[in-house]
Amino acid sequence: MTGVARALSCGAALMVALAAGCTSTPRVDSRGEYVDDTKLTAQVKAALLNEPTLKSDEIKVETYRGVVRLSGFVGSTADEDRAVAIARGVAGVKSVRYDTRLR
């Protein structure tokens, strides 16, 4: 390889490396975010347990970045509405998604 060709290939390799360094990487949750989500999950579960009309042991609660997801089984649409309202009432909950099934 001549000196010019070698310099061009090194320059091209450097450009590719720099361009790759500028791409975005997926965001990793911090420990604080994980702890906050865990705390919200516990608070929503406790609030659901304190509602005597719900079979809260059949409702699964997951939280990601403040968004609560309810899944599992409920006895009626009124129970589903009540569970969503309870979850929304917990401080720190940004929104509630539900994927519950009637049993």
N, C-alpha and C positions, 0 to 999 in steps of 0.2 A: 504494500500500500504506500502510496506517495504521501508526503507530508500534508498536502492540501486535502486529500481524501480522508486522511486520518483526522484532521482537524474538523472537517465537515461532519464526519460520523460521530465524533465526540460532542460536537455542538448539538447535533440532532438528539443524541442520547440525553444530554443535559436538558434540552427543551422538553422532552418527554417526561423526564423525572420531575421537572418543575411543574408541568401541567398536572401531573398525577398528584402532586402535593397540594394543589389548589382545589381538588374535588372535596365535596363535603362528606363527612363521615356520619354514620348514624349516631344520634345522641344517646348517651348512656345515662340512665337515671342515677342521681346521686343518692347517697345513703339517706339524706334528709327527705327526699321525695318518697323513698321506699318506706321510711318510718311514718311519714304523714299518711300515705295510702293505707298502711297497716292500721294506724290509729283510726282512720275514717271507717275502715271495714269493721273494726271492733265496735265503734260507736253505733253504726247502722245496725249491726247484729243485735246489740244490746237494746236499741230502741224497738226493733222488731220483736224481740223476746218480751218486752214490757207491754206489748199489745196483746191482751188476752183473747181477742177474737181471731187472731191469726195463728196458723200452724207454722210458726217461723222456722221449725226444724226442717221443713221441706223447701225453704227458700235459701238459695246459695247467694252469697254476697261477695263480689270482687270489686276492687277499686284500682284504677290506673290514672294517675295524674289528676286526682280529684273527681273523676267520672266514675260513678257507682253503677255496676251492672248487677241486676237481680235476675236470677234464673231459678228454675225448679218448678214446683207445683203449688197452685193455689186452689181454693175451693170454689171461688166465684170471681167474676170481674170486679165486684165490690172489694173483695180481698186484695186483688191485684192493685186497684186504685189506692186502697189504704196503705199497702206496702210502699208504693211509689211515693205517696204523700209523706209517709214517715221518713223515708230515706232523704227526700228533698228537704225535710225539716232539720236535718243534722247540720250543724255549723261546719263549713268548709267543703261541703259537697257542691261541686260546680254544676253537675247535671246527673240525671239518672236515666239509664237505659234499662229496659226490661225485656226479658225473653222468657216469661213465665208461661206455663201451660195449665189449662184448667183440668182439674181432676174430678 
